[in-house]
């Protein structure tokens, strides 16, 4: 299995906002754009989701993943596709009421 395909699958998962690797591969079964990006024809069988999961758990170290991510950022930066013109950060603080034994005063929110 080509390691580039494994990284591309995870990249598609995150770019699409899909939390499920199974869902990403299910979509890739019928999405021509996904298959084009992965360089799979419509008749080729895609990797099983467990193959992708296994490789990211056991084959690739944290250092390998960080090096690939750093390389992608450097390539995107040298191509001029990254700019610090706008940065979006979600810094929302939400008070948690996780203690079920504590009585709440006032009306529930």
N, C-alpha and C positions, 0 to 999 in steps of 0.2 A: 504494500500500500504506500502510495506517494505521501510523504509527510505534508507536502504543500496542500494536498486535498483536505487533510485533516484540519489544518489551520484555516483553510478557506471555509469549511463547513462551520466552524466555530465563529468565524468572522461574520458569515451570513446570519447565524443565529443572533448575534449581538446587534448587528445593524438593523435587523428586522424587529428587534425587541421581543423575540420569542424566548421564553424561559425554558422551553422544552427542546432538547436535542432531537427527540423523537418527532416533534412537530416540525422542526426544520427539515429533517430528512423526509418526512411525509410530504411536505410542500415541494421539496426538490424532485419528488417522483413525477410531478406533473408540470412544474414551472420551468419553461424553456430557458428563461433568463438564469435561473439557478444552475441548470445543467450546463449552460454555456460557460458560466463563470467557473464551474468545477471541471470543465472540459470533458464532460460525459455526454455521449450521444443518447438519444431517446431509447435506444435498444440496450444500452449498457446498464448493468445492475449497480446501484449505488451501494456504498459501504453500509453495513448495519450500524445502528446507533451505538451498540455495545462496543464495536471496534473503535469508534471515536473516543468513547468514554474511557475504555481500557488504556488507550495510548496516552491520554492526558493524565491518567492516574499513575501509570507505571513506566511508561517509556520516556516521556519528556519530563525533565527536571524543571524546577522553578526557574533556574538560571537560563535554561534553553528557551522557555516561554518568554522570559523578559528580554532575552537577546533578540528573538524574532520580532517582538513588539517594538523594541528600540530600532531595529533595522527598518521596519515598516514606517515608523515615524520619520526616520532620516530620509528615506526614499520620498515620502510624501512632501517633506520639507524642501528637499532639493528640486522637486518638480514644481514647487511654488503653490501647492494645494493647501498648505497650512498657513494660517495667519493669526497673529494674536490680536486682531482687530476687535473681536468680540469673544468674551469668555462667559459662559453661563454656569453658575454654581447654585445648587439648591441647598440653602442653609437653614431650612425650616426646622424649628424646634417644636416638638409636640410633646405635651406632658402626658406621660403614660399613667394609666390607672390600673396597674397590673395586680395590685394587692387585693384579692377578693375578700380578705378578712377585715380590711379597713372600711369603716363606715364613711360614706360620702355625705358631706353637708351640702344643703341646697339642692337645686334641681339638677338632674343629669344633663350633660351637654350633648 
